[in-house]
Amino acid sequence: MKTVAIIQARMGSTRLPGKVLKPLLGKPMLARMLERVTCAKKVDAVVVATSDKPQDDGIEQVAREAGAQVFRGSEDDVLDRVYRAAKEARADIIVALTGDCVLHDPAVIDEAVRHFIDAGDPFAYSGTPANYPEGLDTDIFNMSALTEAAGQARLPSEREHLSVYFKNRPGRFHGLPWSVGGRDDCAMHWSVDTPQDFAFVTKIFEQLYPINPQFGKDDVLALLARRPELLEINKGGTGYEGLAKSKKRDEEWMRARRLVLGTVEFGMEYGIDGQPRPSKDEAFAILDAALAAGIDTFDTASAYGNAEELLGGWIKARSCADKVKIISKGSGRADIEQSLKRLGLRALDGYLLHNAQGSLAELQEARRALLVKHIGASVYRPEEVRSEFEYVQIPYNALDRRFEKVQGAVVFARSPFLQGLLLMNPNNLPPHLAHAKPYLEQFVAIANNYKLSQLQASLLFVLHSNAHYVVFGVKSLAQLHEILEAAKTPVPDGFIDAVRAGIQNVDETVINPSLWKR
């Protein structure tokens, strides 16, 4: 059994940039930490896992000069970086450490590793005793658990903080909480996150290092008992602010999962903005960014030009078939089989009768054959919805609220921007949409009154409806980022009601693009 300590380190700290290389008694802080960690007797190898960004070249140099192995990978996906570092080091047991914990005690690391091994549980994860100071933290797990987490974790907090995946699955993974001794020092903050924290550890090193370079936890506690004023240097600090930020990003990620990226713009000219469709490389970049943001469902159709081929090419290039859900549209089983071929998939999450036209019986047959999980239809009118539909895709936006009483199916609201109409200046409408001007002016007035952009107002109205998902399309990476940011906007009190009261009885020649006379 090979036990490998993996130290996560990068220069891009928010509160104290470059902290891991700040000089501490004449050497970079990371070098001082490596002096300590390499003395752990239960650790067979030490790896510094940093990013592949040029700004982290200095970390690699310091680590190698200290005799540590180095792995370089993703800056933001810490879980993937540590997993690949552990795989390259052929680790059986991983002791994950962070590069801002320069007061790590090798005896504490050995103590934690021994506790983990004695448990003999392949589904366990463990760490430092709960009553020890923050800043001596370890995350310990075996390679099989890390492999599962790297492949299955989705939440930002799970990708950025290694133990969160395991803590989120108490039915599968077992924490090994423990304490040592009778005193509780967990309120002490020993990691380096701020200039005050660095000043604190500098004082500790100045007092203890000259006497004993391998001073330990008990030496630090004894010093603080003699000189309690040192605790005032970074009083009130915490090493868990990063986790709190990740949890906030989890909320944004979960909100993004209600968004479904449509691909019609990738395969054909679409909308009234006059912009060309994106190139293949641009489309791939959009798809990459959407998946990274938490959007894992993509809408397409056999009628969308070469959209299915492009989407299938991206899925193959990124090896992400197990990470995405694809919904396509057509008229029956033959179309399903052709869609699967173009997409390079064995089954679809959903298949819809396009414009409610085609054979529902053939879709039911395809579902029995496991070619598709859910069936339904993309409809234009409420009367087209049938009880047999599991998925229903409907037009829904601030002007078009005809489908608000649809029940019994998973509802996908498409056209939140009404093909771009809701984003236009009312004074710049093309002649064939001149009759939409009064409605658009009213919508813009309401948005302005609540200090929302037209994009924010359009998206928030649909996101805060009863629809389960919102389908949208973009033609550029910038548009995608705008929509993702708009989705984070809090809904002003009274906004939804103001739209409902102020915009009613919109003519169908405005809300149904198929009736727009160009």
C-alpha positions as CSV (number, residue, x, y, z in Angstrom):
1,M,0.0,0.0,0.0
2,K,1.5,3.3,-1.1
3,T,0.5,6.4,0.8
4,V,1.0,9.7,-1.1
5,A,0.7,13.2,0.3
6,I,-0.6,15.6,-2.4
7,I,-0.2,19.3,-1.6
8,Q,-2.6,21.5,-3.6
9,A,-0.8,24.8,-4.4
10,R,-1.4,27.7,-6.8
11,M,-0.5,31.4,-7.0
12,G,-4.1,32.6,-7.7
13,S,-5.4,33.0,-4.1
14,T,-8.1,35.7,-3.9
15,R,-7.3,37.1,-0.4
16,L,-3.5,36.7,-0.5
17,P,-2.2,36.2,-4.0
18,G,1.1,34.4,-4.3
19,K,1.0,33.3,-0.6
20,V,2.6,29.9,-1.1
21,L,5.8,31.5,-2.3
22,K,5.9,34.4,0.2
23,P,9.3,34.3,2.0
24,L,9.1,32.7,5.5
25,L,12.5,33.0,7.3
26,G,14.3,33.2,4.0
27,K,12.5,30.5,2.1
28,P,9.2,30.3,0.3
29,M,6.4,29.2,2.5
30,L,5.8,26.1,0.3
31,A,9.4,25.1,0.9
32,R,8.9,25.4,4.6
33,M,5.8,23.2,4.4
34,L,7.6,20.6,2.4
35,E,10.4,20.5,5.1
36,R,7.7,19.4,7.5
37,V,5.5,17.1,5.4
38,T,8.4,15.1,4.1
39,C,9.2,14.0,7.7
40,A,5.9,12.2,8.0
41,K,6.8,8.5,8.5
42,K,3.5,7.1,7.2
43,V,3.9,9.0,3.9
44,D,5.8,7.2,1.0
45,A,5.9,10.1,-1.4
46,V,5.0,13.8,-1.6
47,V,3.5,15.4,-4.7
48,V,2.8,19.1,-5.2
49,A,-0.2,19.4,-7.5
50,T,-0.3,22.8,-9.1
51,S,-1.9,24.3,-12.3
52,D,-0.6,24.2,-15.8
53,K,-0.7,28.1,-15.9
54,P,2.6,29.9,-16.5
55,Q,2.1,31.9,-13.3
56,D,2.6,28.6,-11.3
57,D,6.0,27.8,-12.8
58,G,7.6,29.1,-9.7
59,I,5.7,26.6,-7.6
60,E,7.1,23.7,-9.7
61,Q,10.6,25.0,-9.3
62,V,10.4,25.3,-5.5
63,A,8.8,21.9,-5.2
64,R,11.5,20.2,-7.3
65,E,14.3,21.9,-5.5
66,A,12.8,20.6,-2.2
67,G,12.8,17.0,-3.7
68,A,9.0,16.7,-4.2
69,Q,7.3,15.3,-7.2
70,V,5.2,17.7,-9.3
71,F,2.0,17.3,-11.2
72,R,0.4,20.1,-13.2
73,G,-3.2,20.1,-14.3
74,S,-6.4,22.1,-14.2
75,E,-6.3,25.4,-12.2
76,D,-10.0,25.3,-11.2
77,D,-10.9,21.6,-11.1
78,V,-8.9,20.7,-8.0
79,L,-10.5,17.2,-7.8
80,D,-9.4,16.3,-11.3
81,R,-5.9,17.7,-10.6
82,V,-5.5,15.7,-7.4
83,Y,-6.9,12.5,-9.0
84,R,-4.5,12.7,-11.9
85,A,-1.6,13.4,-9.6
86,A,-2.5,10.4,-7.5
87,K,-2.9,8.2,-10.5
88,E,0.5,9.3,-11.9
89,A,2.1,8.6,-8.5
90,R,0.4,5.2,-8.3
91,A,-1.1,6.0,-4.9
92,D,-3.3,3.6,-2.9
93,I,-4.0,6.0,-0.1
94,I,-4.1,9.8,-0.6
95,V,-3.4,12.3,2.0
96,A,-4.6,15.6,0.6
97,L,-3.2,18.8,2.0
98,T,-3.4,22.5,1.0
99,G,-0.3,24.6,0.5
100,D,-1.5,27.3,2.9
101,C,-1.1,25.0,5.9
102,V,2.6,25.6,6.7
103,L,2.2,24.6,10.4
104,H,1.4,21.0,9.4
105,D,2.8,18.6,11.9
106,P,4.3,15.4,10.5
107,A,3.3,13.6,13.7
108,V,-0.3,14.7,13.2
109,I,-0.3,13.4,9.6
110,D,1.0,10.1,10.8
111,E,-1.7,10.0,13.4
112,A,-4.4,10.6,10.8
113,V,-3.0,8.1,8.4
114,R,-2.9,5.4,11.1
115,H,-6.5,6.2,12.1
116,F,-7.7,5.8,8.5
117,I,-5.8,2.5,7.9
118,D,-7.0,1.0,11.1
119,A,-10.6,1.5,10.1
120,G,-10.1,-0.8,7.1
121,D,-13.1,0.6,5.3
122,P,-12.8,1.1,1.5
123,F,-15.7,3.5,1.6
124,A,-14.3,5.6,4.4
125,Y,-12.8,9.1,4.3
126,S,-11.1,10.7,7.2
127,G,-9.0,13.6,8.4
128,T,-7.3,15.3,11.4
129,P,-9.0,15.0,14.8
130,A,-11.9,17.4,15.0
131,N,-10.6,19.1,18.1
132,Y,-7.3,20.1,16.5
133,P,-6.6,23.6,15.2
134,E,-7.8,24.6,11.8
135,G,-4.7,24.6,9.6
136,L,-3.7,21.0,10.4
137,D,-6.4,19.7,8.2
138,T,-6.0,16.5,6.1
139,D,-8.4,14.7,3.7
140,I,-7.6,11.0,3.5
141,F,-9.2,8.5,1.2
142,N,-8.3,5.6,-1.0
143,M,-7.7,5.6,-4.7
144,S,-11.0,3.8,-5.6
145,A,-13.0,6.5,-3.7
146,L,-11.1,9.3,-5.4
147,T,-11.6,7.7,-8.8
148,E,-15.3,7.6,-8.3
149,A,-15.4,11.2,-7.1
150,A,-13.4,12.4,-10.0
151,G,-15.8,10.7,-12.4
152,Q,-19.1,11.5,-10.7
153,A,-18.8,14.8,-8.9
154,R,-20.7,17.7,-10.5
155,L,-21.2,20.5,-8.0
156,P,-18.5,23.2,-7.9
157,S,-18.0,22.6,-4.2
158,E,-17.3,18.9,-5.0
159,R,-14.8,19.8,-7.7
160,E,-13.0,22.4,-5.5
161,H,-13.0,20.7,-2.1
162,L,-12.1,17.1,-2.0
163,S,-14.1,15.7,0.8
164,V,-17.4,17.4,-0.1
165,Y,-18.4,14.6,-2.6
166,F,-18.1,12.0,0.1
167,K,-19.9,14.1,2.7
168,N,-22.8,14.6,0.3
169,R,-23.3,10.8,0.0
170,P,-23.5,9.5,3.6
171,G,-25.3,6.4,2.5
172,R,-22.2,5.3,0.5
173,F,-19.2,6.8,2.1
174,H,-18.5,6.8,5.8
175,G,-16.7,9.6,7.7
176,L,-14.4,8.6,10.5
177,P,-14.9,11.5,13.0
178,W,-12.6,11.4,16.0
179,S,-10.9,13.5,18.7
180,V,-7.8,13.2,20.7
181,G,-7.4,14.3,24.2
182,G,-9.7,16.4,26.3
183,R,-9.0,20.0,25.0
184,D,-10.7,21.6,22.1
185,D,-8.6,23.9,19.9
186,C,-10.7,23.8,16.7
187,A,-11.5,27.5,17.0
188,M,-7.8,28.3,16.4
189,H,-7.0,29.5,12.9
190,W,-3.5,28.4,11.7
191,S,-3.9,28.3,7.9
192,V,-2.7,31.3,5.8
193,D,-5.5,33.1,4.0
194,T,-4.8,36.7,4.7
195,P,-1.9,39.0,5.4
196,Q,-2.8,38.8,9.1
197,D,-2.5,35.0,9.0
198,F,0.9,35.2,7.3
199,A,2.0,37.6,10.1
200,F,0.8,35.1,12.6
201,V,2.7,32.1,11.2
202,T,5.8,34.3,10.7
203,K,5.8,35.0,14.5
204,I,5.4,31.3,15.2
205,F,8.3,30.4,13.0
206,E,10.5,33.2,14.4
207,Q,9.9,31.9,18.0
208,L,10.2,28.2,17.4
209,Y,12.1,27.4,14.2
210,P,15.6,28.5,15.5
211,I,15.2,26.2,18.5
212,N,13.7,23.2,16.7
213,P,13.0,23.3,12.9
214,Q,10.6,20.4,13.3
215,F,8.5,22.0,16.0
216,G,5.1,20.4,16.3
217,K,1.5,21.1,17.2
218,D,2.2,20.9,21.0
219,D,5.1,23.3,20.7
220,V,2.8,25.9,19.0
221,L,0.1,25.4,21.6
222,A,2.6,25.8,24.4
223,L,3.9,29.0,22.8
224,L,0.4,30.4,22.5
225,A,-0.3,29.6,26.1
226,R,2.8,31.6,27.1
227,R,2.1,34.4,24.7
228,P,-1.7,34.6,24.1
229,E,-1.3,38.0,22.5
230,L,-0.1,36.3,19.4
231,L,-3.7,35.0,18.9
232,E,-4.8,38.6,18.4
233,I,-2.8,38.9,15.2
234,N,-5.3,37.0,13.1
235,K,-8.3,36.9,15.5
236,G,-11.6,36.1,13.8
237,G,-9.9,34.6,10.7
238,T,-11.2,31.5,9.0
239,G,-9.9,29.0,6.5
240,Y,-13.3,28.0,5.3
241,E,-14.3,31.1,3.3
242,G,-13.4,29.3,0.1
243,L,-15.9,26.5,0.9
244,A,-18.6,29.1,1.6
245,K,-18.0,30.6,-1.8
246,S,-18.1,27.2,-3.5
247,K,-21.5,26.5,-1.8
248,K,-22.7,29.8,-3.3
249,R,-21.5,28.7,-6.7
250,D,-23.4,25.4,-6.1
251,E,-26.6,27.5,-6.0
252,E,-25.8,29.1,-9.3
253,W,-24.9,25.7,-10.8
254,M,-28.2,24.2,-9.7
255,R,-30.0,27.2,-11.2
256,A,-28.1,26.7,-14.4
257,R,-29.2,23.0,-14.5
258,R,-32.8,24.3,-15.2
259,L,-31.4,25.9,-18.4
260,V,-31.3,23.8,-21.6
261,L,-29.1,24.9,-24.4
262,G,-30.8,24.7,-27.8
263,T,-28.8,24.1,-30.9
264,V,-30.9,25.3,-33.7
265,E,-28.6,28.3,-34.1
266,F,-25.7,25.9,-34.6
267,G,-27.3,24.2,-37.6
268,M,-29.2,26.9,-39.5
269,E,-29.9,30.7,-39.7
270,Y,-32.4,31.5,-36.9
271,G,-33.9,34.5,-35.2
272,I,-34.4,38.1,-36.2
273,D,-31.1,39.5,-35.1
274,G,-29.5,39.0,-38.5
275,Q,-26.3,37.5,-36.9
276,P,-24.7,34.5,-38.6
277,R,-24.6,31.1,-37.0
278,P,-21.4,30.2,-35.1
279,S,-18.6,28.3,-36.7
280,K,-17.8,24.7,-35.5
281,D,-15.0,25.9,-33.2
282,E,-17.3,28.7,-31.8
283,A,-20.1,26.2,-31.2
284,F,-17.7,23.8,-29.5
285,A,-16.5,26.6,-27.2
286,I,-20.2,27.5,-26.4
287,L,-21.0,23.9,-25.5
288,D,-17.8,23.6,-23.4
289,A,-18.7,26.7,-21.4
290,A,-22.3,25.6,-21.0
291,L,-21.3,22.2,-19.6
292,A,-18.8,23.8,-17.3
293,A,-21.5,26.1,-16.0
294,G,-23.8,23.2,-15.0
295,I,-25.9,23.0,-18.2
296,D,-26.1,19.3,-19.0
297,T,-29.2,19.1,-21.2
298,F,-29.1,20.0,-24.9
299,D,-32.0,20.4,-27.3
300,T,-31.8,19.6,-31.0
301,A,-33.8,18.2,-33.9
302,S,-33.4,16.5,-37.2
303,A,-34.8,19.6,-38.9
304,Y,-32.0,21.8,-37.5
305,G,-29.7,21.6,-40.4
306,N,-26.4,19.9,-39.3
307,A,-27.0,20.7,-35.6
308,E,-27.2,17.0,-34.6
309,E,-23.9,16.2,-36.4
310,L,-22.2,19.1,-34.8
311,L,-23.5,18.2,-31.3
312,G,-22.5,14.5,-31.9
313,G,-19.0,15.6,-32.9
314,W,-18.6,17.6,-29.8
315,I,-19.8,14.7,-27.6
316,K,-17.3,12.4,-29.2
317,A,-14.4,14.9,-29.0
318,R,-15.1,15.6,-25.3
319,S,-16.0,12.0,-24.4
320,C,-18.9,13.3,-22.4
321,A,-21.8,11.1,-23.5
322,D,-22.2,10.0,-19.9
323,K,-22.4,13.6,-18.6
324,V,-25.0,15.0,-20.9
325,K,-28.7,14.5,-21.7
326,I,-29.9,15.0,-25.3
327,I,-33.4,15.7,-26.4
328,S,-34.2,15.6,-30.1
329,K,-37.3,16.0,-32.3
330,G,-38.7,14.4,-35.4
331,S,-41.7,12.3,-36.4
332,G,-41.1,8.7,-35.5
333,R,-38.8,5.7,-35.0
334,A,-36.9,6.1,-38.2
335,D,-36.1,9.7,-37.3
336,I,-35.0,8.5,-33.8
337,E,-32.6,6.0,-35.3
338,Q,-31.1,8.6,-37.7
339,S,-30.7,11.1,-34.9
340,L,-28.9,8.5,-32.8
341,K,-26.6,7.8,-35.7
342,R,-25.8,11.5,-36.2
343,L,-25.3,12.1,-32.5
344,G,-23.2,8.9,-32.0
345,L,-25.4,7.8,-29.1
346,R,-27.2,4.6,-28.1
347,A,-30.1,6.3,-26.5
348,L,-31.7,9.7,-26.0
349,D,-33.0,11.2,-22.8
350,G,-36.0,12.5,-24.7
351,Y,-37.6,12.5,-28.1
352,L,-40.4,14.8,-29.1
353,L,-42.8,14.9,-32.0
354,H,-41.7,18.1,-33.8
355,N,-44.7,20.5,-34.0
356,A,-46.8,17.7,-32.5
357,Q,-46.6,16.0,-36.0
358,G,-45.8,12.2,-36.3
359,S,-46.5,8.9,-34.7
360,L,-46.8,8.7,-30.9
361,A,-47.1,4.9,-31.2
362,E,-43.6,4.7,-32.9
363,L,-42.2,6.8,-30.1
364,Q,-43.7,4.5,-27.5
365,E,-42.2,1.5,-29.4
366,A,-38.8,3.2,-29.4
367,R,-39.1,3.8,-25.7
368,R,-39.8,0.1,-25.2
369,A,-36.7,-0.7,-27.3
370,L,-34.7,1.5,-24.9
371,L,-33.8,4.0,-27.7
372,V,-35.3,6.8,-25.7
373,K,-36.1,7.3,-22.0
374,H,-38.9,9.9,-22.3
375,I,-41.3,10.8,-25.1
376,G,-43.5,13.8,-25.8
377,A,-44.0,16.6,-28.2
378,S,-43.0,20.2,-29.1
379,V,-46.2,22.1,-29.5
380,Y,-47.5,25.5,-30.5
381,R,-51.0,25.4,-29.1
382,P,-52.4,24.2,-25.7
383,E,-54.9,21.8,-27.3
384,E,-52.0,19.8,-28.8
385,V,-50.8,18.6,-25.4
386,R,-51.8,15.0,-24.7
387,S,-51.8,13.0,-21.4
388,E,-49.4,10.4,-22.9
389,F,-46.6,13.0,-23.2
390,E,-43.9,12.8,-20.5
391,Y,-42.0,15.8,-21.9
392,V,-43.8,18.8,-23.4
393,Q,-41.9,21.7,-25.0
394,I,-43.9,24.8,-25.2
395,P,-43.4,28.5,-26.2
396,Y,-43.5,30.6,-23.1
397,N,-42.3,34.1,-22.3
398,A,-43.5,37.5,-21.0
399,L,-45.9,38.0,-24.0
400,D,-47.0,34.3,-24.5
401,R,-48.5,32.7,-21.4
402,R,-51.0,30.4,-23.0
403,F,-49.6,27.3,-21.5
404,E,-49.5,28.2,-17.9
405,K,-52.1,25.5,-17.0
406,V,-50.2,22.6,-18.5
407,Q,-50.0,19.7,-16.0
408,G,-48.8,16.1,-15.7
409,A,-45.7,16.4,-17.8
410,V,-42.2,17.8,-17.5
411,V,-42.4,21.2,-19.1
412,F,-39.6,22.7,-21.2
413,A,-40.3,26.4,-21.9
414,R,-38.7,27.5,-25.2
415,S,-38.5,30.9,-26.8
416,P,-38.0,32.9,-23.6
417,F,-36.8,35.8,-25.7
418,L,-39.4,35.2,-28.5
419,Q,-36.7,34.7,-31.1
420,G,-35.0,37.9,-30.0
421,L,-38.1,40.1,-30.2
422,L,-38.1,40.9,-26.5
423,L,-34.4,42.0,-26.7
424,M,-35.0,44.6,-29.4
425,N,-35.5,48.3,-29.3
426,P,-39.2,49.0,-29.9
427,N,-38.3,51.8,-32.3
428,N,-36.1,49.4,-34.5
429,L,-38.6,46.7,-35.2
430,P,-38.7,45.4,-38.8
431,P,-41.8,46.4,-40.8
432,H,-43.4,42.9,-40.5
433,L,-43.3,43.2,-36.7
434,A,-44.5,46.8,-36.4
435,H,-47.7,45.5,-34.8
436,A,-45.7,44.1,-31.8
437,K,-44.4,47.6,-30.8
438,P,-47.1,48.4,-28.2
439,Y,-46.6,45.2,-26.4
440,L,-42.8,45.5,-26.5
441,E,-42.9,49.1,-25.3
442,Q,-45.0,48.0,-22.3
443,F,-42.5,45.2,-21.5
444,V,-39.5,47.5,-21.7
445,A,-41.3,50.1,-19.5
446,I,-41.9,47.4,-16.8
447,A,-38.3,46.2,-17.0
448,N,-37.0,49.7,-16.7
449,N,-39.2,50.4,-13.7
450,Y,-37.7,47.4,-11.9
451,K,-34.2,48.3,-13.0
452,L,-33.8,45.2,-15.2
453,S,-32.3,44.9,-18.6
454,Q,-34.6,43.3,-21.3
455,L,-32.4,40.2,-21.1
456,Q,-32.8,39.9,-17.4
457,A,-36.5,40.6,-17.4
458,S,-37.2,38.1,-20.2
459,L,-35.2,35.3,-18.6
460,L,-36.3,35.9,-15.0
461,F,-39.9,35.9,-16.0
462,V,-39.6,32.4,-17.4
463,L,-37.1,31.0,-14.8
464,H,-39.6,31.9,-12.1
465,S,-42.5,30.3,-13.8
466,N,-43.9,26.7,-13.2
467,A,-41.8,25.4,-16.1
468,H,-39.3,22.7,-15.1
469,Y,-36.7,23.8,-17.7
470,V,-36.0,26.8,-19.9
471,V,-34.7,26.2,-23.4
472,F,-32.6,29.0,-25.0
473,G,-30.2,29.4,-27.8
474,V,-27.1,31.6,-28.4
475,K,-24.8,32.5,-31.3
476,S,-21.8,33.4,-29.3
477,L,-19.9,32.7,-26.2
478,A,-20.5,36.3,-25.0
479,Q,-24.3,35.7,-25.3
480,L,-24.0,32.6,-23.2
481,H,-22.1,34.4,-20.5
482,E,-24.7,37.2,-20.5
483,I,-27.5,34.7,-20.0
484,L,-25.7,32.9,-17.2
485,E,-25.1,36.1,-15.4
486,A,-28.7,37.2,-16.0
487,A,-29.9,34.0,-14.4
488,K,-28.2,35.0,-11.1
489,T,-30.2,38.2,-10.8
490,P,-32.6,38.3,-7.9
491,V,-36.2,38.9,-8.9
492,P,-37.5,42.3,-7.7
493,D,-40.6,42.1,-5.6
494,G,-43.7,42.7,-7.7
495,F,-42.0,42.3,-11.1
496,I,-43.7,39.0,-12.1
497,D,-47.1,40.4,-11.1
498,A,-46.4,43.6,-13.0
499,V,-45.8,41.7,-16.2
500,R,-48.9,39.7,-15.8
501,A,-51.1,42.7,-15.1
502,G,-49.5,45.0,-17.7
503,I,-49.3,42.7,-20.7
504,Q,-52.4,40.7,-21.6
505,N,-54.3,39.4,-24.6
506,V,-51.3,39.6,-27.0
507,D,-52.3,38.9,-30.6
508,E,-51.2,35.5,-31.8
509,T,-49.6,37.1,-34.9
510,V,-47.1,38.6,-32.3
511,I,-46.4,35.5,-30.1
512,N,-46.3,32.8,-32.9
513,P,-43.2,33.3,-35.1
514,S,-44.7,31.0,-37.7
515,L,-47.3,33.7,-38.4
516,W,-44.8,36.5,-38.8
517,K,-45.1,37.8,-42.3
518,R,-41.6,38.6,-43.6
